Amino acid sequence: MADGAMDQTHLERLPARMRRSVVAVLGITVLLATLVTFWGAQRYFERLEGETATTRMGLYLRSLNETLRRHQHLPFVLARDPRYAEALATAGTWPDLNDRLALLAAESELEAIYLMDTSGQVQATSNAGVPHSFLGQNYGFRPYFQEALNGARSDYFAIGATSGRPGYFVAEPLVAAAGQTPGVVAIKLDVSELQRSWESNTEVVVARNQDGIVVLASDPDWLYRPTESLSPETRQSILDSRQFGSEPLDPLAWSTSADSRVTVNGARYLIASGQSDWRGWTVHYLQPEGAILRQTLLATAFFGSIIALLVGFATFLRSRRIGQAYAASERHRSQLIATNHQLEEAQTELARNAKLAALGHLAASVTHELGQPISAFRNHLTAAEIGGEITSPQTASSLNRLVDRMEAITTQFRHFASGRTATKAPVDLRVILAEAAALVAADTAAAGVQFTQPDIANPITVHAHQVQLEQAFTNLFKNAIHAVAEVDDPMIEVAVSTTPAEVHITVRDNGSGLGDATLATLQEPFYSTKPSGVGMGLGLSITSEIIRDHGGTLRIETPTEGATFVVTLPRDTTKKAGK
């Protein structure tokens, strides 16, 4: 009684413990699923934002290139007009020169077009007569003037020494009739409009020159600040040319990492970069990392909630099903008690059948596995007798009797395992092939074999012993699995075709083939094309015997690669296969 009470108490406490365990497992499952969702969403949005950043950077880069390219040809054209060189060489010969330059600048939407003599002094300009006019100014200190005076086309970005506005300067040496260079013609492209368009957007974009100094930026506080250390020579050259006017060139806190990220003033960004066509400028599009985190958290919260709801709902449904099953079990408890006596009576019969089935499997395994070692033992024994290694006739006789006894035992096992007395009946071939495929499913999965089975819509009835035919096709499938073990893309294909009287089952593989072996050789017991130690060479022999016992035939086809076995069986047209 005490033991019964303890068992009852244990059973009553079990559901509560199980519920706590289930809740803990579900909680861990939801947590792990949420973490995986967070990780996956973060990678997804990083890739998405990286692609977006690259696309947006391309748009800004194209805009910059088109802005700077638009008037690159104009200085070349003006420099080769001899009238400008003549007007500069003989001052006053073209009294309306300033007006003409002003008309050209207005039509071209340029800030200024101006002519400088060999000293760098402006002799004519499109902005003559307006505040901050270039007329009379000397720009001999500018690198673009010096390079053009030496005969080379030059472009340059700088803050205007007169106007104080940033611009892109393009200069060409003037060519006189005698081949001299009386001066330089230059244009100034106003980039302030481009700068304003960048500032008006909410995106973060930067253009740096070859010295790493920011020349355009969506944030005006970043303008004209170096992102890396300037050498003393570079800093002095910039100051001498007054490229950035009176800007102090305070460094910008810019740090680039190897994972396509950059930190600017403590904020982290994804970065997409592109090289400009002019002056070695680089355009950078910066995507704030905080936006990725926000999208990731939103996606994680959304999908995490869905996961939690689904798990909770599934748990609720499962709890209801368990409750219903428990109630049903209680209702049928009396029926189970009533049938318990019948189950006990059947237990003996089931145990006996199970032992017989296990003994049959054991007999087949023993026969299959011991046959080759016993044969090898007899061969070694014969060789030892011939070689005189066994000097005692009594010992040789005893060993031979032992080998004979072991062969007799395996022969008895073979007759026991063969099951030739089994009764044949109508059976659906589809069931046989499906069962055989299921028996080797683990082997095909482990070997990575692509196993293709036929899709047969209608029953195909054969008069057979189902287990024996399943064994025959299982042997064929296993032989094919061993044959494709060394190929890169292992494949086994099963095909079925029918005639009114017969059914043909083809097992084809793309393995190493059968070489020079014939079907008669392969059907010999203990003959095998497999490596030593793999199988015993009985599978095909057993298969052939089973097929012949069912009135069928087995033949080999010779494809270009692999091996093909074709099994032909007579169809049973008198009855339908039972289920």
URCORJO-V28909 format. One record per residue. N is the residue number from 1. SS is DSSP state (A for helix, B for strand, O for the rest). D_FIRST is the distance of its C-alpha to the first C-alpha in whole Angstrom. Layout:
<<N/SS/D_FIRST> <N/SS/D_FIRST>>
This chain:
<<1/O/0> <2/A/4> <3/A/5> <4/A/5> <5/A/6> <6/A/9> <7/A/10> <8/A/11> <9/A/12> <10/A/14> <11/A/15> <12/A/17> <13/A/19> <14/A/20> <15/A/23> <16/A/24> <17/A/24> <18/A/26> <19/A/28> <20/A/29> <21/A/30> <22/A/32> <23/A/34> <24/A/35> <25/A/36> <26/A/38> <27/A/40> <28/A/41> <29/A/42> <30/A/44> <31/A/45> <32/A/46> <33/A/48> <34/A/50> <35/A/51> <36/A/52> <37/A/54> <38/A/56> <39/A/57> <40/A/58> <41/A/60> <42/A/61> <43/A/63> <44/A/64> <45/A/66> <46/A/67> <47/A/69> <48/A/70> <49/A/71> <50/A/73> <51/A/75> <52/A/76> <53/A/77> <54/A/79> <55/A/80> <56/A/82> <57/A/83> <58/A/85> <59/A/86> <60/A/88> <61/A/89> <62/A/91> <63/A/92> <64/A/94> <65/A/95> <66/A/97> <67/A/98> <68/A/100> <69/A/101> <70/O/103> <71/O/106> <72/O/106> <73/O/109> <74/A/111> <75/A/113> <76/A/113> <77/A/116> <78/A/117> <79/A/118> <80/O/120> <81/O/122> <82/A/125> <83/A/126> <84/A/124> <85/A/125> <86/A/128> <87/A/128> <88/A/126> <89/A/129> <90/O/131> <91/O/130> <92/O/131> <93/O/132> <94/O/129> <95/O/129> <96/O/127> <97/A/124> <98/A/122> <99/A/122> <100/A/121> <101/A/118> <102/A/117> <103/A/117> <104/A/115> <105/A/112> <106/A/112> <107/A/112> <108/A/109> <109/O/107> <110/O/108> <111/O/108> <112/B/111> <113/B/114> <114/B/116> <115/B/119> <116/B/119> <117/B/122> <118/O/122> <119/O/121> <120/O/118> <121/B/120> <122/B/119> <123/B/123> <124/B/121> <125/B/118> <126/O/116> <127/O/115> <128/O/119> <129/O/120> <130/O/116> <131/O/114> <132/O/113> <133/O/115> <134/O/115> <135/O/119> <136/O/121> <137/O/117> <138/B/117> <139/O/114> <140/O/115> <141/O/112> <142/O/110> <143/A/109> <144/A/109> <145/A/113> <146/A/113> <147/A/112> <148/A/113> <149/A/117> <150/O/116> <151/O/116> <152/O/112> <153/O/110> <154/B/108> <155/B/105> <156/B/104> <157/B/101> <158/B/102> <159/B/102> <160/O/106> <161/O/108> <162/O/110> <163/O/108> <164/O/105> <165/O/103> <166/B/101> <167/B/102> <168/B/103> <169/B/106> <170/B/108> <171/B/111> <172/B/114> <173/B/117> <174/O/120> <175/O/122> <176/O/126> <177/O/129> <178/O/130> <179/O/126> <180/O/126> <181/O/123> <182/O/124> <183/B/121> <184/B/117> <185/B/116> <186/B/113> <187/B/110> <188/B/107> <189/B/104> <190/B/103> <191/O/99> <192/A/98> <193/A/97> <194/A/95> <195/A/93> <196/A/93> <197/A/91> <198/A/89> <199/A/88> <200/A/88> <201/O/85> <202/O/81> <203/O/81> <204/B/81> <205/B/84> <206/B/86> <207/B/89> <208/B/90> <209/O/94> <210/O/94> <211/O/94> <212/O/90> <213/B/92> <214/B/91> <215/B/93> <216/B/92> <217/B/88> <218/O/86> <219/O/86> <220/A/89> <221/A/88> <222/A/88> <223/O/91> <224/O/94> <225/O/91> <226/B/90> <227/O/87> <228/O/87> <229/O/90> <230/O/93> <231/O/96> <232/A/99> <233/A/101> <234/A/99> <235/A/99> <236/A/103> <237/A/104> <238/A/102> <239/A/104> <240/A/107> <241/A/107> <242/O/105> <243/O/103> <244/O/100> <245/O/103> <246/O/102> <247/O/98> <248/O/97> <249/O/94> <250/O/91> <251/O/89> <252/O/86> <253/O/82> <254/B/81> <255/B/79> <256/B/78> <257/B/75> <258/O/74> <259/O/72> <260/O/74> <261/B/74> <262/B/76> <263/B/76> <264/B/79> <265/O/79> <266/O/75> <267/B/74> <268/B/73> <269/B/74> <270/B/74> <271/B/77> <272/B/79> <273/B/83> <274/B/86> <275/B/89> <276/O/92> <277/O/96> <278/O/98> <279/O/98> <280/O/95> <281/O/93> <282/B/89> <283/B/87> <284/B/84> <285/B/81> <286/B/78> <287/B/75> <288/B/73> <289/A/70> <290/A/68> <291/A/69> <292/A/67> <293/A/64> <294/A/64> <295/A/64> <296/A/61> <297/A/59> <298/A/60> <299/A/59> <300/A/55> <301/A/55> <302/A/55> <303/A/53> <304/A/51> <305/A/50> <306/A/50> <307/A/48> <308/A/45> <309/A/46> <310/A/45> <311/A/42> <312/A/41> <313/A/42> <314/A/40> <315/A/37> <316/A/37> <317/A/37> <318/A/35> <319/A/32> <320/A/33> <321/A/33> <322/A/30> <323/A/29> <324/A/30> <325/A/29> <326/A/25> <327/A/26> <328/A/28> <329/A/24> <330/A/22> <331/A/25> <332/O/25> <333/A/21> <334/A/22> <335/A/25> <336/A/23> <337/A/20> <338/A/23> <339/A/25> <340/A/22> <341/A/24> <342/A/27> <343/A/26> <344/A/25> <345/A/28> <346/A/30> <347/A/28> <348/A/30> <349/A/33> <350/A/33> <351/A/32> <352/A/35> <353/A/37> <354/A/36> <355/A/37> <356/A/40> <357/A/41> <358/A/40> <359/A/42> <360/A/45> <361/A/45> <362/A/45> <363/A/48> <364/A/50> <365/A/49> <366/A/50> <367/A/53> <368/A/54> <369/A/53> <370/A/54> <371/A/58> <372/A/60> <373/A/59> <374/A/59> <375/A/63> <376/A/64> <377/A/63> <378/A/65> <379/A/68> <380/A/67> <381/A/67> <382/A/70> <383/A/72> <384/A/71> <385/A/73> <386/A/76> <387/O/76> <388/O/76> <389/O/73> <390/O/71> <391/O/73> <392/O/71> <393/A/72> <394/A/69> <395/A/67> <396/A/68> <397/A/67> <398/A/64> <399/A/63> <400/A/65> <401/A/62> <402/A/59> <403/A/61> <404/A/61> <405/A/58> <406/A/56> <407/A/58> <408/A/57> <409/A/54> <410/A/54> <411/A/57> <412/A/54> <413/A/51> <414/A/54> <415/A/54> <416/A/51> <417/A/50> <418/A/53> <419/O/52> <420/O/55> <421/O/54> <422/O/52> <423/O/53> <424/O/55> <425/B/55> <426/B/56> <427/B/55> <428/B/56> <429/A/57> <430/A/56> <431/A/52> <432/A/53> <433/A/55> <434/A/53> <435/A/50> <436/A/52> <437/A/53> <438/A/49> <439/A/49> <440/O/51> <441/A/51> <442/A/49> <443/A/52> <444/A/55> <445/A/53> <446/A/53> <447/A/56> <448/O/58> <449/O/59> <450/B/60> <451/B/59> <452/B/61> <453/O/59> <454/O/61> <455/O/61> <456/O/61> <457/O/61> <458/O/61> <459/O/59> <460/O/61> <461/B/60> <462/B/60> <463/B/59> <464/B/57> <465/O/54> <466/A/52> <467/A/50> <468/A/53> <469/A/56> <470/A/53> <471/A/53> <472/A/57> <473/A/57> <474/A/54> <475/A/57> <476/A/60> <477/A/58> <478/A/57> <479/A/60> <480/A/62> <481/A/59> <482/A/60> <483/A/64> <484/O/64> <485/O/62> <486/O/65> <487/O/67> <488/O/67> <489/O/66> <490/O/64> <491/B/64> <492/B/63> <493/B/64> <494/B/63> <495/B/65> <496/B/65> <497/B/68> <498/B/69> <499/O/71> <500/O/71> <501/O/70> <502/B/69> <503/B/66> <504/B/67> <505/B/65> <506/B/66> <507/B/64> <508/B/67> <509/B/66> <510/O/68> <511/O/68> <512/O/70> <513/O/71> <514/O/71> <515/O/75> <516/O/77> <517/O/74> <518/O/74> <519/A/71> <520/A/72> <521/A/71> <522/A/68> <523/O/67> <524/O/67> <525/O/64> <526/O/63> <527/O/66> <528/O/65> <529/O/67> <530/O/64> <531/O/64> <532/O/63> <533/O/60> <534/O/59> <535/O/58> <536/O/59> <537/O/62> <538/O/60> <539/A/59> <540/A/62> <541/A/63> <542/A/59> <543/A/60> <544/A/63> <545/A/62> <546/A/60> <547/A/62> <548/A/65> <549/A/62> <550/O/62> <551/O/66> <552/O/66> <553/B/68> <554/B/68> <555/B/71> <556/B/71> <557/B/74> <558/O/76> <559/O/75> <560/O/77> <561/O/74> <562/O/70> <563/B/70> <564/B/69> <565/B/67> <566/B/68> <567/B/66> <568/B/67> <569/B/65> <570/B/66> <571/O/65> <572/O/63> <573/O/65> <574/O/64> <575/O/60> <576/O/58> <577/O/55> <578/O/52> <579/O/50>>
